Amino acid sequence: MANIKSQKKRALTNLKRQNARAGQKSELKTAVKKVQAAVAEGNKEAAVEAYNKANKSLDKALVSGIKKKNYVARQKSRLAKLVNSVN
């Protein structure tokens, strides 16, 4: 642990941000898994709804700096292809 007061505060702030980011990452993974589960069931309406929520989560992750733009673009593309494969 640091000896300087401002560095102690910074360490606490970093821990808070780390926990917040962990929650956002978990939310993102859950959104993607919901799309995959809906596609596995063959439920087109649920898959489209889950896909829209996953897109929103991916966009938030991009804006907040949790994920990079190529990752977000790749995930959106994969999920769209999955959703379109459902009859």
Protein Blocks (a to p, Z undefined) as FASTA:
>chain_A
ZZbfklmmmmmmmmmmmmmmmmmmmmmmmmmmmmmmmmmnopaklmmmmmmmmmmmmmmm
mmnomacfklmmmmmmmmmmmmmmpZZ
